[in-house]
Amino acid sequence: MSISNVNSAVLNNVRWFNAHTEACGYLNGLKEITPKPGQDFKPFWVSTFCMYEGNPQKPRKTFINVNIVNLKLVDILKPYANQLNTDQSKVWVTARISDVTVEPFI
């Protein structure tokens, strides 16, 4: 086996470090982000997720801006986008969140 074949075999078996969390909370809003002229990315969907943690009688709330990557979920939520965006309705969801990055709110 040549060195290039060994390297290829090693790369194909690489496992990534992944941090995931599962949470329950409310989904607030639904918005499609589309590229402006000169921008080069595919449109994607975003929402704010209000994650509940701790004692159910008085949970801590953490607000997280999320990209919705499951297009089946987008199809389910789109008909209710107006309600979600006007704060008249809240949708209780369980979510698996990954690829978390932190940006301070100032």
C-alpha positions in Angstrom: 0.0 0.0 0.0 1.4 3.4 -0.9 1.7 6.3 1.4 -1.1 8.2 -0.4 -3.4 5.2 0.0 -2.6 5.0 3.8 -3.2 8.7 4.2 -6.5 8.4 2.4 -7.5 5.4 4.5 -6.6 7.3 7.7 -8.6 10.4 6.6 -11.7 8.4 5.8 -11.7 7.0 9.3 -11.3 10.4 11.1 -13.9 11.1 13.8 -14.7 14.6 14.7 -15.1 16.2 18.1 -18.7 17.1 18.4 -20.5 18.9 21.2 -24.2 18.5 21.2 -26.8 19.4 23.7 -30.5 18.5 23.9 -32.9 21.0 25.3 -36.6 21.9 25.6 -37.9 25.4 25.2 -39.9 27.8 23.0 -39.2 28.7 19.4 -39.6 32.4 18.8 -39.8 33.7 15.2 -38.9 32.2 11.9 -36.9 34.1 9.2 -35.2 33.2 6.0 -31.8 34.8 5.5 -31.1 35.3 1.8 -27.9 36.7 0.1 -27.8 40.3 -0.9 -26.2 41.2 -4.2 -22.5 40.3 -4.1 -22.9 37.8 -1.3 -22.3 34.1 -2.0 -24.2 31.8 0.2 -27.3 29.6 0.1 -30.4 30.9 1.8 -31.0 29.5 5.3 -33.6 29.7 8.1 -33.1 31.1 11.6 -35.0 31.4 14.8 -34.5 32.3 18.4 -34.7 29.4 20.8 -35.6 30.1 24.5 -33.9 27.1 26.2 -35.3 26.2 29.7 -32.8 24.8 32.3 -33.1 23.8 35.9 -36.1 23.5 38.2 -39.3 23.3 36.2 -41.0 25.6 38.8 -38.6 28.4 38.1 -36.4 27.5 35.1 -33.5 29.6 33.9 -34.0 30.8 30.4 -31.2 31.1 27.8 -31.9 32.7 24.5 -30.0 31.2 21.5 -30.1 32.2 17.9 -30.2 29.0 15.9 -29.9 28.1 12.2 -32.6 25.5 11.4 -30.9 22.8 9.3 -33.8 20.4 9.2 -35.8 21.4 6.2 -38.8 19.2 7.2 -39.1 21.4 10.3 -39.0 24.5 8.1 -41.8 23.1 6.0 -43.9 22.4 9.2 -43.2 25.9 10.6 -43.6 28.1 7.5 -47.4 28.2 7.5 -47.2 29.6 11.1 -44.4 32.1 10.4 -46.6 35.2 10.8 -47.8 34.0 14.2 -44.3 33.1 15.3 -43.0 36.5 14.2 -45.7 38.5 16.0 -45.2 36.8 19.5 -48.8 35.7 19.4 -47.8 32.0 19.4 -45.0 30.1 21.0 -44.0 26.6 19.9 -42.7 24.3 22.5 -39.9 22.1 21.0 -37.2 19.7 21.9 -34.0 20.4 20.1 -30.5 19.0 19.5 -28.1 21.9 19.3 -24.6 21.6 17.9 -21.8 23.8 16.4 -22.3 26.3 19.2 -20.5 29.6 19.1 -20.7 32.4 21.6 -21.1 36.1 20.8 -21.5 38.5 23.6 -24.5 40.8 23.6 -23.4 44.4 24.2 
